[in-house]
C-alpha cells in the first residue's frame, strides 16, 4: 500500500480493517485515514477543496455514531 501511495500520490487514502489503529497520518502529500470499525459506529469525514488545478484535503474528522 505504501509503495502505491508513494508512486501515485493520491490526495486522500481511506483504509479500513485494522480496527484498533484508527487515526490520520500523511505519506508525502497524501493524507491517510483509518476511521476504525464501522461496526462500532466509527467513520471519517474529509473536506476537500480545489484551487485552480490543485486539490487538497482541508480537514479530516474521526467521528462516531
DSSP file (Angstrom, degrees, kcal/mol; ACC not computed):
  #  RESIDUE AA STRUCTURE BP1 BP2  ACC     N-H-->O    O-->H-N    N-H-->O    O-->H-N    TCO  KAPPA ALPHA  PHI   PSI    X-CA   Y-CA   Z-CA
    1    1 A X     >        0   0    0      0, 0.0     4,-2.4     0, 0.0     5,-0.2   0.000 360.0 360.0 360.0 -45.4    0.0    0.0    0.0
    2    2 A X  H  >  +     0   0    0      1,-0.2     4,-2.8     2,-0.2     5,-0.2   0.901 360.0  52.9 -60.6 -41.1    2.8    2.4    0.9
    3    3 A X  H  > S+     0   0    0      1,-0.2     4,-2.2     2,-0.2    -1,-0.2   0.910 109.1  50.1 -60.7 -41.9    4.5    1.9   -2.4
    4    4 A X  H  > S+     0   0    0      2,-0.2     4,-3.0     1,-0.2     5,-0.4   0.933 112.0  47.5 -60.2 -47.2    1.3    2.7   -4.3
    5    5 A X  H  X S+     0   0    0     -4,-2.4     4,-2.2     1,-0.2    -2,-0.2   0.919 113.2  47.8 -62.2 -45.0    0.8    5.9   -2.3
    6    6 A X  H  < S+     0   0    0     -4,-2.8    -1,-0.2    -5,-0.2    -2,-0.2   0.860 117.4  42.7 -65.2 -35.1    4.4    7.0   -2.8
    7    7 A X  H  < S+     0   0    0     -4,-2.2    -2,-0.2    -5,-0.2    -1,-0.2   0.930 126.9  27.0 -77.7 -45.9    4.2    6.3   -6.6
    8    8 A X  H  < S-     0   0    0     -4,-3.0    -3,-0.2    -5,-0.2    -2,-0.2   0.629  86.9-150.6 -97.7 -14.7    0.8    7.7   -7.4
    9    9 A X     <  -     0   0    0     -4,-2.2    -4,-0.1    -5,-0.4    -3,-0.1   0.867  16.1-168.6  48.5  55.2    0.5   10.3   -4.7
   10   10 A X        -     0   0    0     -5,-0.1     3,-0.1     1,-0.1    -1,-0.1  -0.355  25.4-129.6 -65.4 154.1   -3.3   10.4   -4.2
   11   11 A X  S    S+     0   0    0      1,-0.2    20,-2.2    19,-0.2     2,-0.4   0.836  90.5  24.9 -74.7 -29.6   -4.5   13.3   -2.1
   12   12 A X  E     -a   31   0A   0     18,-0.2     2,-0.4    44,-0.1    -1,-0.2  -0.997  59.4-175.2-140.6 133.4   -6.6   11.1    0.2
   13   13 A X  E     -a   32   0A   0     18,-2.7    20,-3.2    -2,-0.4     2,-0.5  -0.995   7.9-166.3-125.4 124.0   -6.4    7.4    1.1
   14   14 A X  E     +a   33   0A   0     -2,-0.4    20,-0.2    18,-0.2     2,-0.2  -0.956  14.6 178.9-113.0 121.6   -9.1    5.8    3.3
   15   15 A X  E     +a   34   0A   0     18,-3.3    20,-0.6    -2,-0.5     2,-0.3  -0.530   4.5 173.7-111.8 178.0   -8.3    2.4    4.7
   16   16 A X        +     0   0    0     -2,-0.2     2,-1.2    18,-0.1    21,-0.1  -0.855  44.0  76.5-159.3-164.7  -10.1    0.0    7.0
   17   17 A X  S    S+     0   0    0     -2,-0.3     2,-1.5    19,-0.2     3,-0.2  -0.164  76.8  90.6  78.9 -38.3  -10.0   -3.4    8.5
   18   18 A X    >   +     0   0    0     -2,-1.2     3,-1.4     1,-0.2    -1,-0.1  -0.666  56.0 178.1 -89.1  88.3   -7.4   -2.6   11.2
   19   19 A X  G >  S+     0   0    0     -2,-1.5     3,-0.6     1,-0.3    18,-0.4   0.791  70.5  53.3 -66.6 -32.0   -9.9   -1.5   13.8
   20   20 A X  G 3  S+     0   0    0      1,-0.2    -1,-0.3    -3,-0.2    -2,-0.1   0.465  99.7  64.1 -86.4   1.1   -7.5   -0.8   16.7
   21   21 A X  G <   +     0   0    0     -3,-1.4    -1,-0.2     2,-0.1    -2,-0.1  -0.170  66.4 159.1-116.3  40.2   -5.3    1.6   14.6
   22   22 A X    <   +     0   0    0     -3,-0.6     2,-0.3    13,-0.1    13,-0.2  -0.348  25.6 100.1 -62.3 141.3   -7.8    4.4   13.9
   23   23 A X  E     -B   34   0A   0     11,-2.3    11,-2.6     2,-0.0     2,-0.4  -0.950  63.0 -97.5 164.9 178.9   -6.1    7.7   13.0
   24   24 A X  E     +B   33   0A   0     -2,-0.3     2,-0.3     9,-0.2     9,-0.2  -0.992  42.6 152.4-127.3 131.8   -4.9   10.2   10.5
   25   25 A X  E     -B   32   0A   0      7,-2.6     7,-3.4    -2,-0.4     2,-0.3  -0.850  31.0-121.2-144.5-178.2   -1.4   10.4    9.1
   26   26 A X  E     -B   31   0A   0     -2,-0.3     2,-0.4     5,-0.2     5,-0.2  -0.960   9.7-166.8-131.3 150.1    0.5   11.5    6.0
   27   27 A X  E >  S-B   30   0A   0      3,-2.2     3,-2.2    -2,-0.3     2,-0.3  -0.935  78.4 -47.3-129.5 108.0    2.8   10.0    3.5
   28   28 A X  T 3  S-     0   0    0     -2,-0.4   -22,-0.1     1,-0.3   -23,-0.0  -0.529 124.1 -24.5  62.8-127.3    4.3   12.8    1.5
   29   29 A X  T 3  S+     0   0    0     -2,-0.3     2,-0.4    -3,-0.1    -1,-0.3   0.373 116.2 106.5 -95.1   3.6    1.4   15.0    0.5
   30   30 A X  E <   - B   0  27A   0     -3,-2.2    -3,-2.2   -18,-0.1     2,-0.5  -0.690  63.8-142.2 -86.3 132.6   -1.1   12.1    0.8
   31   31 A X  E     -aB  12  26A   0    -20,-2.2   -18,-2.7    -2,-0.4     2,-0.5  -0.836  16.0-158.7 -91.5 127.8   -3.5   12.1    3.8
   32   32 A X  E     -aB  13  25A   0     -7,-3.4    -7,-2.6    -2,-0.5     2,-0.4  -0.939   9.6-172.2-114.3 125.5   -4.1    8.6    5.1
   33   33 A X  E     +aB  14  24A   0    -20,-3.2   -18,-3.3    -2,-0.5     2,-0.5  -0.963  18.6 178.8-124.3 129.5   -7.2    7.9    7.1
   34   34 A X  E     -aB  15  23A   0    -11,-2.6   -11,-2.3    -2,-0.4   -18,-0.1  -0.923   7.8-174.3-122.1 103.3   -8.2    4.8    9.1
   35   35 A X        -     0   0    0    -20,-0.6     2,-0.2    -2,-0.5     8,-0.1   0.662  36.1-126.6 -74.1 -13.7  -11.6    5.6   10.7
   36   36 A X        -     0   0    0    -21,-0.2     2,-0.5   -15,-0.1    -1,-0.2  -0.641  56.7 -10.7  98.5-162.4  -11.8    2.4   12.7
   37   37 A X    > > -     0   0    0    -18,-0.4     5,-2.1    -2,-0.2     3,-0.9  -0.612  42.1-161.8 -84.0 120.4  -14.6   -0.1   12.7
   38   38 A X  G > 5S+     0   0    0     -2,-0.5     3,-2.2     1,-0.2    -1,-0.2   0.833  94.6  66.0 -64.4 -31.2  -17.9    0.9   11.2
   39   39 A X  G 3 5S+     0   0    0      1,-0.3    -1,-0.2     2,-0.1    -2,-0.0   0.778 102.0  48.4 -60.6 -25.0  -19.5   -2.0   13.2
   40   40 A X  G < 5S-     0   0    0     -3,-0.9    -1,-0.3     2,-0.1    -2,-0.2   0.279 126.9-103.9 -95.5   8.4  -18.5    0.1   16.3
   41   41 A X  T < 5S+     0   0    0     -3,-2.2    24,-2.5     1,-0.3     2,-0.3   0.625  73.8 142.8  83.0  14.1  -20.1    3.2   14.7
   42   42 A X  E   < +C   64   0B   0     -5,-2.1     2,-0.3    22,-0.2    -1,-0.3  -0.689  15.2 149.9 -93.1 142.0  -16.8    4.9   13.7
   43   43 A X  E     -C   63   0B   0     20,-2.4    20,-3.4    -2,-0.3     2,-0.3  -0.944  33.4-122.6-155.9 173.7  -16.4    6.8   10.5
   44   44 A X  E     -C   62   0B   0     -2,-0.3     2,-0.5    18,-0.2    18,-0.2  -0.941   7.4-155.5-127.3 149.1  -14.4    9.7    9.0
   45   45 A X  E     -C   61   0B   0     16,-2.4    16,-2.6    -2,-0.3     2,-0.4  -0.990  15.0-169.8-122.8 120.7  -15.5   13.0    7.3
   46   46 A X  E     -C   60   0B   0     -2,-0.5     2,-0.5    14,-0.2    14,-0.2  -0.924  10.0-154.6-113.6 135.4  -13.0   14.6    4.9
   47   47 A X  E     -C   59   0B   0     12,-2.7    11,-2.7    -2,-0.4    12,-1.4  -0.945  17.8-176.4-108.8 126.6  -13.3   18.1    3.5
   48   48 A X  E     -C   57   0B   0     -2,-0.5     2,-0.3     9,-0.3     9,-0.2  -0.941   3.1-174.3-125.0 140.8  -11.5   18.5    0.1
   49   49 A X  E     -C   56   0B   0      7,-2.6     7,-2.5    -2,-0.4     2,-0.4  -0.897  15.6-138.8-132.6 164.6  -11.2   21.7   -1.9
   50   50 A X  E     -C   55   0B   0     -2,-0.3     2,-0.5     5,-0.2     5,-0.2  -0.988  11.1-174.4-126.6 131.3   -9.8   22.6   -5.3
   51   51 A X  E >  S-C   54   0B   0      3,-3.0     3,-1.9    -2,-0.4     2,-0.4  -0.933  70.3 -49.1-124.1 104.7   -7.7   25.8   -6.1
   52   52 A X  T 3  S-     0   0    0     -2,-0.5     0, 0.0     1,-0.3     0, 0.0  -0.585 124.1 -21.0  67.9-122.4   -7.1   26.0   -9.8
   53   53 A X  T 3  S+     0   0    0     -2,-0.4     2,-0.5    -3,-0.1    -1,-0.3   0.426 120.3  94.2 -95.8  -0.8   -5.8   22.6  -10.9
   54   54 A X  E <   -C   51   0B   0     -3,-1.9    -3,-3.0     2,-0.0     2,-0.3  -0.827  55.9-160.8-104.8 127.0   -4.7   21.6   -7.4
   55   55 A X  E     +C   50   0B   0     -2,-0.5     2,-0.3    -5,-0.2    -5,-0.2  -0.728  14.6 180.0 -94.8 149.4   -6.8   19.5   -5.0
   56   56 A X  E     -C   49   0B   0     -7,-2.5    -7,-2.6    -2,-0.3     2,-0.7  -0.996  32.7-117.7-149.4 151.9   -6.1   19.5   -1.2
   57   57 A X  E     -C   48   0B   0     -2,-0.3    -9,-0.3    -9,-0.2     3,-0.1  -0.802  26.4-175.4 -87.5 116.6   -7.5   17.9    1.9
   58   58 A X  E     -     0   0B   0    -11,-2.7     2,-0.3    -2,-0.7   -10,-0.2   0.879  62.9 -15.6 -80.8 -40.5   -8.6   20.7    4.2
   59   59 A X  E     -C   47   0B   0    -12,-1.4   -12,-2.7     2,-0.0     2,-0.4  -0.991  48.8-154.8-161.1 156.9   -9.6   18.6    7.2
   60   60 A X  E     -C   46   0B   0     -2,-0.3     2,-0.4   -14,-0.2   -14,-0.2  -0.990  12.9-167.3-137.4 129.1  -10.4   15.1    8.4
   61   61 A X  E     -C   45   0B   0    -16,-2.6   -16,-2.4    -2,-0.4     2,-0.6  -0.966  13.9-145.7-117.7 132.1  -12.6   14.3   11.4
   62   62 A X  E     +C   44   0B   0     -2,-0.4     2,-0.2   -18,-0.2   -18,-0.2  -0.873  34.0 176.0 -93.3 122.7  -12.8   10.9   13.0
   63   63 A X  E     -C   43   0B   0    -20,-3.4   -20,-2.4    -2,-0.6     2,-0.3  -0.752  24.0-147.0-127.4 167.6  -16.4   10.5   14.3
   64   64 A X  E      C   42   0B   0     -2,-0.2   -22,-0.2   -22,-0.2   -23,-0.1  -0.986 360.0 360.0-134.6 146.7  -18.7    8.0   16.0
   65   65 A X              0   0    0    -24,-2.5   -23,-0.1    -2,-0.3   -24,-0.1   0.471 360.0 360.0 -71.5 360.0  -22.4    7.4   15.6
